[in-house]
């Protein structure tokens, strides 16, 4: 049987892509008001999903709530594409496409960890909790850096 640790890869890939997006592309071009507020909102939708997986006991009903929140999150992250169409370089568009591909995979991996499938995935709860903490920190950074500390553009 394959080790459940394969479920870690989507988180690591998404995290690496987010670091490049944030610290290379966003810092280089700056963010307008829509993105300064929208990106922390995207992060919040992910945190809601991870929070369900961490703090709500698994049940078929809870899974339905998780699925609904995950679908909302997947739609929410696309809301900025109207702004990105005129603000982003081709490289940033490509990276966003990669992030759009990884988003549902990561949410599915979190659900599998929560459901302890494959058997032994429950051992990854600590990893999911650490990921939750990192995403909380990143969301606070997004909110504070772009809306308090950083000079505004557009």
CORTAZI-V796087 format. One record per pair of residues at least 24 apart in sequence whose ideal C-beta (glycine too) atoms are under 7 Angstrom apart, sorted by the first residue. I is the first residue (numbers start at 0). J is the second residue. D is the distance in whole Angstrom. If there is no record, write none. Layout:
# CORTAZI-V796087
i={I & I}
j={J & J}
d={D & D}
This chain:
# CORTAZI-V796087
i={0 & 1 & 3 & 3 & 3 & 3 & 3 & 6 & 6 & 6 & 6 & 6 & 7 & 9 & 9 & 9 & 9 & 10 & 10 & 10 & 12 & 13 & 13 & 13 & 16 & 16 & 16 & 16 & 19 & 20 & 20 & 24 & 24 & 28 & 29 & 30 & 30 & 31 & 31 & 31 & 31 & 32 & 33 & 33 & 34 & 34 & 35 & 35 & 37 & 37 & 38 & 39 & 39 & 39 & 40 & 41 & 41 & 42 & 42 & 42 & 42 & 43 & 44 & 44 & 44 & 45 & 45 & 46 & 46 & 46 & 46 & 48 & 48 & 48 & 49 & 49 & 49 & 49 & 49 & 50 & 52 & 52 & 52 & 52 & 52 & 53 & 53 & 53 & 57 & 57 & 65 & 69 & 72 & 73 & 73 & 76}
j={117 & 117 & 117 & 119 & 120 & 122 & 123 & 108 & 111 & 112 & 120 & 123 & 126 & 101 & 104 & 105 & 108 & 105 & 108 & 130 & 101 & 98 & 101 & 105 & 94 & 97 & 98 & 101 & 94 & 94 & 98 & 91 & 94 & 86 & 152 & 145 & 152 & 82 & 86 & 152 & 153 & 153 & 79 & 82 & 79 & 82 & 145 & 146 & 78 & 79 & 141 & 138 & 141 & 142 & 75 & 75 & 76 & 134 & 137 & 138 & 141 & 138 & 71 & 72 & 75 & 72 & 134 & 131 & 134 & 135 & 138 & 72 & 106 & 109 & 109 & 127 & 130 & 131 & 134 & 131 & 109 & 110 & 112 & 113 & 127 & 127 & 128 & 131 & 113 & 114 & 110 & 106 & 106 & 102 & 103 & 102}
d={7 & 7 & 5 & 5 & 4 & 7 & 6 & 4 & 6 & 6 & 6 & 6 & 6 & 6 & 4 & 4 & 5 & 6 & 7 & 6 & 6 & 7 & 4 & 5 & 6 & 5 & 5 & 7 & 6 & 5 & 7 & 4 & 7 & 7 & 4 & 5 & 7 & 7 & 7 & 6 & 3 & 7 & 7 & 5 & 6 & 6 & 4 & 5 & 6 & 5 & 5 & 5 & 4 & 4 & 7 & 6 & 5 & 6 & 6 & 4 & 6 & 6 & 6 & 4 & 5 & 6 & 6 & 7 & 6 & 6 & 7 & 6 & 6 & 6 & 6 & 7 & 7 & 5 & 7 & 7 & 5 & 6 & 7 & 4 & 6 & 6 & 6 & 6 & 6 & 6 & 6 & 4 & 7 & 6 & 6 & 6}
